[in-house]
Amino acid sequence: MSKQTLRRALCAALLLPAAAFSYAAPAAAPLNIGFVYVSPIGDAGWTTQHDIARKELEKNLAGKVTTKYVENVPEGADAERVIRDLVQQGSKMVITTSFGYMNPTLKVAKQFPGVKFIHLTGYKTAPNVATANARFYEARYLAGVLAGKMSKSHTAGYVGAFPIPEVLQGINAFTLGMRSVDPKAVVKVIWVNSWFDPGKERDAAITLMGQGADVVTHHTDSTAIVQAAQEKGKYAISYHSDMKKFGPKAQLAAVTHHWGQYYTAQAKAVLDGTWKSTSTWGGIKDGMVKLEAINPAVPADVQKLVQTREKEIVAGTLSPFTGPLKDNEGKVRLEKGNMTDEGLNKMDYFVEGVAGKVGK
Amino acid sequence: MDSLAPLIAAAINAGTPLMLAALGLLINEKSGVVNLGAEGMMLVAAIVGFAVTINTGSVTLGFLAGAAASMLLSGFFAWMTIWLGTNQYATGLALALFGGGVSTYIGIDYVGSSLQNGKFGIPYLQDIPFLGVALFRQHPMAYLALLLCGAIAWFLYRTRAGLVLRAVGESPSSAHALGYNVRRIRLFAVLFGGACCGLAGAFLALVYTPLWVEGMVAGRGWIALALTTFATWRPARVLGGAYLFGGVTILTFHAQALGVPVASQLLSMLPYLAAIFVLVLISRNANYIKLNMPASLGKHFNPGG
């Protein structure tokens, strides 16, 4: 009896201040965070990774945040309407996850100075707009090391969407990684001029395999390349998401994106009132990019080598782009030292070892 | 040379859906009806075929369901244009847009799922060096499309029914005067066109990619429509045109991987340029097109008046 009374008293003691607090400060209502996705969430791909991050954020800050999302939002005028709708529905923080949302985000941000915005992969910030991107090329370098060790034909195939710096960084880092373990290695590139056209991506991958590539990878958004490699009995390195189930034998590893930690930190800063507009460009060290799901068929010593290189990248003793660095026409692009972020952002060439020319 | 055989195989694979759709549209147009809704029908067939295969595990059922769904749409089109006398071009365009929208809606739950294709091959023939890889390891539908091409050529020019169909397309009033039911014959032709577009759409989702994504037909319906004109309504030329288009697409990938120093954007224009080039060559002889083009194409026929 006395025990129960004690428990009740304790409960009351615990609950009272909480109740008082919630009445006194309505700001303690959960922070509503809106997400704008460029494609349907799907099973694998760019948007899938953002949705995984959204769920991670909800879990990490359970009770303090609520989230909502709008998927398949075209870049352009429609995006502006969607972003404004989210704010008007009570989102105090909006995360827009595609490059083409840059201007719509800035426009809406101007109208709602009290709301915080995060725009992914863009380069324009504002007092209430932060940007974030990831150093995908770091994991690409590791993927290249893996490909170099696993390729028997010394040839890898790379299906690219468009010849822009972000994609070129990936191709070049992959090539440098591959040639760091196999100086004879060659990387062949096919541009499909589309982020998402499974038919073309597949044809491109099959063409590359037909020309001797026994490892293929891609900077496009579908699972077609991993599937094609599985069918042809070759290896593939997936991008964006782990695509093991689309090619269990083919997938050597996956270069994946992880935004959960970053989103959690940003939401926390908003909750604490310490949020500031920042430009983040995080890599493996920050947990934003990973080479994961390494196939068990990869020999232990190769796995170990990749791990060692990964540790070196995290420690800062290894950087994929270090001089002297020549492009594939023999011109020296970097005399010595590590490449600056500016140099990375202006990359418009293939490094030595890539076959072909950058289409310009 | 090692890379030539897979190149030929890939060209055939890329040309097959174009050929299937274009052959259907050829019969469709030979009866005097032009259906611009091909893109929409292919999209609907792609998602219906894909959904059925995912749920039943049977690719054959997927093809049948895709063809049936597309036939249903073309039946609706036939009712509108042949019986109600609506404008064929406007109705076809509406069908193309409708198909795009409705396929996206049906497909919401299927984005991201995918099928795993087995290996195909004709026993013994597939082991011939070079030719085996180049020709004899295609999906059965690729051979069916070839058979269909032969069957249509035979039907159009060697059978009485084919003659009647052509007569309906050339001069519906004469065919009507001879006692043929023009509307019914046109209905069958449109339904056949729908079924073929359905097979082509299902091929894209079940064999070519093989997955579903919004708008995945990516203009191939329009290319098939152009192909029938470009082939001056001759089945053998449809075959050549489809493989040429597929071949040039694949060739541009090869050129890139081999490091040919041409901008990729320019290369991706090549298939279209090739098509336009051949079209110009053919249309230098205006009589030839006139001779082959169904005279009543796009015109409504009213048996009462």
Interface residues (C-beta under 8 A of the other chain):
Chain A: P40 I41 G42 D43 A44 G45 T48 N72 G157 P163 K188 V189 I190 W191 V192 N193 F196 D197 P198 G199 K200 R202 D203 A204 I206 T207 L208 M209 G210 Q211 G212 S222 T223 A224 Q227 Q230 E231 F246 A355 G356 K357 G359 K360
Chain B: D2 S3 P6 L7 A10 N13 A14 I108 V111 G112 S113 S114 Q116 N117 K119 L204 Y208 T209 P210 L211 V213 E214 M216 A218 T249 I250 F253 H254 Q256 A257 L258 G259 V260 P261 V262 A263 S264 Q265 L266 L267 S268
